[in-house]
């Protein structure tokens, strides 16, 4: 029963809040929100009720993301987010030469 409850909770885990605190535009925030969406299989089984990842980054000329600094509540969540970000290529490359900040909050429902 505990595993069933955990599975259902992970299934309904969502990214509650993701935003950029720089003067970047809405398309960048939308694109990052899509990139950092995690499926239940990517979330750790021992996930806390609320997990947070906050990172600063630059977008390089080729559209890849260079992480400058990262704060996180769980090493496992950090690894899952880093995996997504390292594979991403941003199509909105007009926003390079700026430092962007992005916060993602994962809730276990």
C-alpha positions as CSV (number, residue, x, y, z in Angstrom):
1,X,0.0,0.0,0.0
2,X,2.9,2.4,0.8
3,X,4.5,1.7,-2.6
4,X,1.1,2.3,-4.3
5,X,0.8,5.6,-2.5
6,X,4.3,6.6,-3.3
7,X,3.9,5.7,-7.0
8,X,0.7,7.7,-7.2
9,X,2.3,10.7,-5.5
10,X,5.3,10.6,-7.9
11,X,2.9,10.3,-10.8
12,X,1.3,13.5,-9.8
13,X,4.5,15.4,-8.9
14,X,4.7,18.6,-10.9
15,X,6.9,21.4,-11.5
16,X,5.0,24.1,-9.6
17,X,7.0,27.1,-10.3
18,X,9.7,27.8,-12.8
19,X,10.7,31.3,-13.7
20,X,13.6,33.4,-14.9
21,X,14.5,36.4,-12.8
22,X,16.5,38.2,-15.4
23,X,15.0,40.5,-18.1
24,X,14.7,37.5,-20.4
25,X,11.6,37.0,-22.4
26,X,8.6,34.8,-21.9
27,X,9.7,32.3,-24.7
28,X,12.9,31.4,-22.8
29,X,10.9,30.7,-19.6
30,X,8.4,28.6,-21.5
31,X,11.2,26.6,-23.3
32,X,13.1,26.0,-20.0
33,X,9.8,24.8,-18.3
34,X,9.4,22.2,-21.1
35,X,13.0,21.1,-20.9
36,X,13.0,20.6,-17.1
37,X,9.8,18.7,-16.8
38,X,10.6,15.4,-15.1
39,X,8.6,12.1,-15.5
40,X,7.8,10.0,-12.5
41,X,10.6,7.6,-13.5
42,X,13.1,10.4,-13.3
43,X,12.1,11.4,-9.8
44,X,13.8,9.7,-6.9
45,X,11.7,7.3,-4.8
46,X,12.9,9.1,-1.6
47,X,11.8,12.5,-2.8
48,X,10.7,14.9,-0.1
49,X,7.3,16.6,-0.2
50,X,8.9,19.7,-1.8
51,X,12.2,19.8,-3.7
52,X,13.7,23.0,-5.1
53,X,16.5,23.7,-7.7
54,X,17.7,27.2,-8.3
55,X,20.4,27.8,-10.9
56,X,22.1,30.6,-12.8
57,X,23.2,30.1,-16.3
58,X,24.3,31.6,-19.6
59,X,23.2,30.5,-23.0
60,X,26.1,30.0,-25.3
61,X,26.1,31.0,-29.0
62,X,25.3,27.5,-30.1
63,X,22.2,27.4,-27.9
64,X,23.7,25.1,-25.2
65,X,23.3,26.0,-21.5
66,X,26.3,26.7,-19.3
67,X,25.4,26.4,-15.6
68,X,27.2,29.0,-13.5
69,X,25.9,28.1,-10.0
70,X,23.3,25.7,-8.6
71,X,21.5,25.4,-5.3
72,X,19.3,22.4,-4.6
73,X,17.4,20.6,-1.8
74,X,18.3,17.1,-3.0
75,X,21.3,15.7,-4.8
76,X,19.1,13.3,-6.7
77,X,16.8,16.1,-8.0
78,X,19.9,18.1,-8.9
79,X,21.2,15.2,-11.0
80,X,17.9,14.8,-12.8
81,X,17.7,18.5,-13.6
82,X,21.4,18.6,-14.7
83,X,20.8,15.7,-17.0
84,X,17.9,17.5,-18.7
85,X,19.8,20.8,-18.9
86,X,23.0,19.3,-20.3
87,X,21.1,17.7,-23.2
88,X,19.1,20.9,-24.0
89,X,19.7,23.3,-26.9
90,X,17.8,26.6,-26.6
91,X,16.3,27.8,-29.9
92,X,15.9,31.3,-28.5
93,X,19.6,32.2,-28.7
94,X,19.0,35.9,-28.8
95,X,19.3,35.9,-25.0
96,X,23.0,35.0,-24.7
97,X,25.4,37.3,-23.1
98,X,23.1,37.6,-20.1
99,X,23.0,35.7,-16.8
100,X,19.7,34.1,-16.2
101,X,18.2,32.6,-13.0
102,X,15.8,29.8,-13.0
103,X,13.9,28.2,-10.1
104,X,12.1,24.9,-10.2
105,X,9.9,23.6,-7.4
106,X,8.8,20.0,-7.5
107,X,5.8,19.0,-5.3
108,X,4.8,15.5,-4.3
109,X,1.0,15.4,-4.5
